[in-house]
Amino acid sequence: GGVVMYGYPELAVALGIGLSYVRADDQGLTFRNGVKTHTVPWSEIKAFRYRDGDPWPFVLVRSEVEQRPMLGIQRSDRDYAEQCVGELRVRLADAYGETAG
């Protein structure tokens, strides 16, 4: 007989999202998705993508043909999520000596 592992995959996903965060400082962006932490300097960040329907924003990294989700910002937080992405865009513009638009 087999053992049914009902609920454990959902628990793992919830825990992974719950451990996630996004932090920005003068050097760049640090974010954790589940148990993996990423640190990206501003000079390596191309842009942030957060379109209608995206469950969370993505950071587009210059050195890689890659976009990484930032699970620490959730679409379900609505206005707060928009505010967080807006602040990240301002910090990115400041790092490049530009004005956010």
N, C-alpha and C positions, 0 to 999 in steps of 0.2 A: 504494500500500500504506500501511497504517496502522501505527503503532507502538503496541504494547501496553504500557501503563504498570503492569504487574503489580507490586504491592508498595508503590507510592508512596502510595496512600491510607492503607494500614495504617501506614506509616512516619509520615505526617503526623499521624495520630491519636495514635500512641505518643509522638511528640515533643511534641504539644500537651499531653497529660496529664503528660508528664515535666517540662515547664516550669511546671506549675501549682503554686501554693502558697497557703496560708492563714496570715495573721499577724494577731494581735490585740494591741492596746496600749490605753493608757488613753483614747485618743481614739476608737477604733473598730476596724473590721475592714478589712484590705487583703487582697485575694485576686486571684490571676491564674489565668485559665482560658485555657490556650494562650498567645496573644500579647496578650490584652486584660486590663488590670489594672483592678480596681474598688476604690474606697475609699469606705466607708460609715461615717459616724459612728454611735455607739451610739444616738443619739436617733432615727435613721432606721430602725433595725432593729426589726421587730415580733417576730420569732421565728426559730428554726431548726427546720426540718423534716427529720427523718431517720427514716423508717419502715422497717420490715422490707421488704426487696426493693429499696429505693432504692440505686442503685449509689454514690451520694455524697450528702452532706447538701445542703440548700438553705437559703439565707438569704431570709427574707421581708422585703421593704423596705416601709416605711410610705408613702412618697411616691409609690409606683408600684404598680399592680396587677400585681405581678411577683414571681416567685421566681427567684433565680439559683443555679445549681448551684455548689458549691465543689469543683472537680475535684481540689484538693490533698489532700482527705481521701477515701480510697477504701474502700469496703465490704470489699474483699479484705484490708485491714489488721486486720479484726475488732476485737479488744479495744482496740487503739490508736486506731482510728477512733471507737469509742464514747467513749473517754476524751477525745479531742480535742473532740468535740461537747459532751460534758459540761462541759468547761472553757469553751467558748464560751458555753454557757448560763449558767454562773456569772458570767462577765464581763458578760454582758448584764443579768442580775439586779442585779449590783453597780452598773452604770451607772444603773439606775433606782431604786437604793436599796431593792431588794427582796431576798428570799432565794430562791435557786433551789429549785424543788420538783419 
